[in-house]
Amino acid sequence: MIARIAEAETEGWLREVEGLQVSLAGAEEKLRQLDRGHGQHTAVDLGIPTTRGDR
């Protein structure tokens, strides 16, 4: 994405630069959220599996 921003700047595509920078900021924020959540897993109860005859 950084290379795309550089290309857009070189070509003078100002609106494209703006959009890519917003996308990059969003992606970086999502990565930060994922890093902060690393190791914080929550158990989910999936119940006890049954066969069709058990119903």
GROMACS elastic network, one bead per residue, 0.5 to 0.9 nm:
[ bonds ]
;  ai    aj funct       b0    kb
    1     5     6  0.62751   500
    1     6     6  0.86745   500
    1    20     6  0.71655   500
    1    21     6  0.85722   500
    1    23     6  0.85643   500
    1    24     6  0.67952   500
    2     5     6  0.50739   500
    2     6     6  0.62798   500
    2     7     6  0.86685   500
    2    20     6  0.83796   500
    2    21     6  0.84917   500
    2    24     6  0.78443   500
    3     6     6  0.50336   500
    3     7     6  0.61762   500
    3     8     6  0.86011   500
    4     7     6  0.50258   500
    4     8     6  0.61017   500
    4     9     6  0.85479   500
    4    17     6  0.82457   500
    4    20     6  0.76470   500
    5     8     6  0.50716   500
    5     9     6  0.61291   500
    5    10     6  0.85828   500
    5    16     6  0.77728   500
    5    17     6  0.54529   500
    5    18     6  0.85602   500
    5    20     6  0.61902   500
    5    21     6  0.71370   500
    6     9     6  0.50931   500
    6    10     6  0.61627   500
    6    11     6  0.86355   500
    6    17     6  0.80959   500
    7    10     6  0.50295   500
    7    11     6  0.61346   500
    7    12     6  0.84819   500
    7    13     6  0.85555   500
    7    17     6  0.87152   500
    8    11     6  0.50880   500
    8    12     6  0.59658   500
    8    14     6  0.70659   500
    8    15     6  0.87887   500
    8    16     6  0.63057   500
    8    17     6  0.56200   500
    8    20     6  0.88665   500
    9    12     6  0.50266   500
    9    13     6  0.60851   500
    9    14     6  0.67487   500
    9    16     6  0.84494   500
    9    17     6  0.62925   500
   10    13     6  0.78097   500
   11    14     6  0.85767   500
   12    15     6  0.88592   500
   12    16     6  0.88025   500
   12    17     6  0.84416   500
   13    16     6  0.53042   500
   13    17     6  0.62309   500
   13    18     6  0.87914   500
   14    17     6  0.50324   500
   14    18     6  0.62624   500
   14    19     6  0.87383   500
   15    18     6  0.50192   500
   15    19     6  0.62386   500
   15    20     6  0.85891   500
   16    19     6  0.51416   500
   16    20     6  0.60631   500
   16    21     6  0.84861   500
   17    20     6  0.52003   500
   17    21     6  0.60709   500
   17    22     6  0.86435   500
   18    21     6  0.52270   500
   18    22     6  0.63490   500
   18    23     6  0.87384   500
   19    22     6  0.51601   500
   19    23     6  0.62321   500
   19    24     6  0.86046   500
   20    24     6  0.59916   500
   20    25     6  0.85077   500
   21    25     6  0.61015   500
   21    26     6  0.85545   500
   22    25     6  0.51655   500
   22    26     6  0.62353   500
   22    27     6  0.86887   500
   23    26     6  0.50877   500
   23    27     6  0.61688   500
   23    28     6  0.85996   500
   24    27     6  0.50707   500
   24    28     6  0.60870   500
   24    29     6  0.85392   500
   25    28     6  0.51282   500
   25    29     6  0.61446   500
   25    30     6  0.86254   500
   26    29     6  0.51191   500
   26    30     6  0.61899   500
   26    31     6  0.86860   500
   27    30     6  0.50844   500
   27    31     6  0.62576   500
   27    32     6  0.86991   500
   28    31     6  0.51077   500
   28    32     6  0.62858   500
   28    33     6  0.87272   500
   29    32     6  0.50170   500
   29    33     6  0.62392   500
   29    34     6  0.86616   500
   30    33     6  0.50426   500
   30    34     6  0.62396   500
   30    35     6  0.86409   500
   31    34     6  0.50361   500
   31    35     6  0.61373   500
   31    36     6  0.86249   500
   32    35     6  0.50260   500
   32    36     6  0.61609   500
   32    37     6  0.85992   500
   33    36     6  0.51486   500
   33    37     6  0.62089   500
   33    38     6  0.86896   500
   34    37     6  0.51042   500
   34    38     6  0.61809   500
   35    38     6  0.52065   500
   35    39     6  0.88527   500
   36    39     6  0.84403   500
   36    40     6  0.85839   500
   37    40     6  0.55199   500
   37    41     6  0.80990   500
   38    41     6  0.77741   500
   45    48     6  0.88628   500
   46    49     6  0.82845   500
   50    53     6  0.79497   500
   50    54     6  0.58906   500
   50    55     6  0.74006   500
   51    54     6  0.54011   500
   51    55     6  0.73650   500
   52    55     6  0.59560   500
